[in-house]
Amino acid sequence: MENTWAARDLPVLDAIVKYLDDAAGAAFPELRDIAEIANVDVTDAGKAALALESDALITLGKTAGGLGTWYVKTVTGDARRLVGQWPTAEQFVDEVAQRLSDAADAEADPERRGKLRELASSAGDVARNVFVDVTSAVISKQMGV
């Protein structure tokens, strides 16, 4: 079986997320529009949309018209994370660790600099798994997941 994620499904998902974000709730993208944005044909956009819907990444509206008139009603937070619009817990932890490290570099007080470096190291090393779990839970709760 052919892997369709990188060549078809991800570009279609990315186009869907961008379209919905740009439209800000004012319109639902039809698959013919998504196909054009993603630079794939409508049949491939339809196949991708069905695959994305089967993994609960999008909600698809199917019309009596042709495949090109099917439309996307919603995308999930997971869809937004997959295309990089929202951070994963791991990306968030990496960003926090980097900012702590930057703060340590800019800190004049040696004691505070040492504490910041220790915290940055902990976020990046031993405590990373715990920090990711906690951060993931907080993000999920904030998103209502």
N, C-alpha and C positions, 0 to 999 in steps of 0.2 A: 504494500500500500504506500502511496506517495505521501510525503510530508507536505501539507498545504499551509502550515502556519506562517512561515516567513514570506513566502511568495504571494499568498492570496489573502489569508484570513487576517493577519496582523495589519497589512495596509488598508484593508476594508474597515477593520475596527478603528484604526487611527483616523480614517476619513470620517467615520460616523461620529466619533467623539469630537473632532474638530468642528464638524457641521453643527452638532447640537450645542456646543459651547458658543459658537459664533451666533447662532440663531437665538440663544438665550430664551428658549421656550416659545418663540414666535412661530416655529415651523418644525415639522417632522420631515427628515430627509427621505426622499424616495430612493429606491435602489438605483434607478437610472442616474440620479445625481451623485450618489456615492460611487458608482462605477466610474463616472467621469473624473471625480476627484482622486480616486485611488488608481486611476489609469488601468482598469481591468474591464473586461466586457460584462454586460449585465448578467449573463448566465453565471459567471464566476462570482460576481457580487452576491447573487442569490444563493449560490452554494456556500459562500463564506457566511452570509447572514444566517442561514439555517444551522451551520455548524456553531456559530457564536450563540445563537439562541438555545441550542441544545446543551450548551455549557452554562446557561443562565447568565451570559454576559450582556445580552441585549433583550429587549422586548420588541418583537416584530409584529407589525400589523399587516395582515394579508388581505388584499382586495380581490374582487372578482376580475379585475383587469389583469393585464400581463404582469410578469415578474418585475418589470421595471417600475410598476406603480405600487408595489409593496413598500412599506415605510417603516422606519425605526421610531418607536415611541420613547424608549428609555435605554440608558446604559447604566451599568452598575459601577460601584466604586472599584470593584476588581478590574473592570474594563479600563477605567481611568488609570489605575495603577499599571496595568499591562502596557499601556501606550506612553507611560511616563508623565502623565498630567498630574497625578497625585503620587506622593512618595510612598514607598513600602516602609515598613517598620525598620528594616535594615538600613535603608537609605537615610531615614530620619536619624537613626543612631549614629551613622557615619558623619552626618552633618553636625550633630551635637558634639561629637568627639573632636571634629575639626575646629569648631568654634571655640571649644574649651582650650584646645591647643593654641589657637590664635590669641585668645585672651591671655594665656600664660606667657606667650612671647611678648605681649605688650605690657605686662604687669611689671611695675618697678619694685614693688615690695617682694623680697626674696621668699618670705614665708608664704604669702598668697600665691606667688608664681609656682612654688613647689606643690601647694595643694591643688591648684588648677591643673598642673601637669599630671598629678596622681589621678585626679578625677578623669581627665582625658584618657589616660592610659587604661583606667578601669573600664570606661565606656567602650574603649576599643578592644579590650582583651577579655579578662576573666569574667567581668560582669556583663559582657555583651549579650549573651543569651538571655539572662534575666532581664536586662534592660530592654531588649527587643520584645520579649514577651509582655512586659509591663506596658511599654509604649504601644505595642500592637493592640492590647486590650483597651487602652485609653483612646486610641484613634478609632477603634471599632465602636466603642461606646459613644464617642462624639458624633460618629456618622450614623448612629442608630442601627448598627448592624447586629 
